[in-house]
Amino acid sequence: MPSLKDLRNRIASVKATQKITKAMQMVAAAKLRRAQSAAEAARPYAERMDNVLANVAGGVADNGPRLLMGTGANQTHLLVVCTAERGLCGAFNSSIARLAREKIAELLAQGKTVKIICVGKKGNDILRRLYDKNIIEFIDLRAFKQLGYENADAIAKNIISRFENGEFDVCTLFYSRFRSVIQQIPTALKLIPAEVPVSAAVTGPAATYEYEPEQDEILSTLLPRNISVQILRALLENTASFYGSQMSAMDSATRNAGEMIKKQTQKYNRSRQAMITKELIEIISGAEAL
């Protein structure tokens, strides 16, 4: 049975931990507002980009840009897995990595070649346990002073360069889409070849458009930018999802610490009362013996 001093030290330790988790919860809540606003602000632009891409790509023949049509093969897959640099955020990182692992296992079972680019330290740490040989690059988000379009554009140019060099046929982006503080949805988005969204197609009477310059030339500029926009959106969604998940996790940790303090305090009081009672019994027994 632990001594009273051990119980006091344990209670003090849990109280110190509770202060830390409470502070982390408040910091995550403060940062979540700004991250959520940035993620929500990026959605209309990305959705409008899908609409424009659907309209322009709708009239392109089979010999369109390779970023749209692909290489014609489906053998080598590049998976870009975006996670966070830190933990203490519940199942945020593991849920993205789980979705990526399921996709990797599916592709390997089909005899495909899988290459992985990890954006974020935690995803790299999780995936390299099983697929260390498949990871071809690790991008450290801590190198970015402030997350912005230029960072997403640099990642996109790296992916496009590898595609033009014939390193892969299909590229899929993994991230977590922010819905609420308690719900983040792991998402897989195909970047190359570009998926023309069916929902973005214009409904109603067909209209004839004349493009200047030609559609292929427009797509040659639009498709690389669309990849950058989708990666930026994924990074912003990830940031909001991370802080939402961290706030929820730290709130649970704070409440669990409070319950532990309550139990340990009750145990301490009972042990102290038992010790006092034992001392009183010894004093009374000694007095009666005299």
Disulfide bonds with the S-S distance in Angstrom:
none
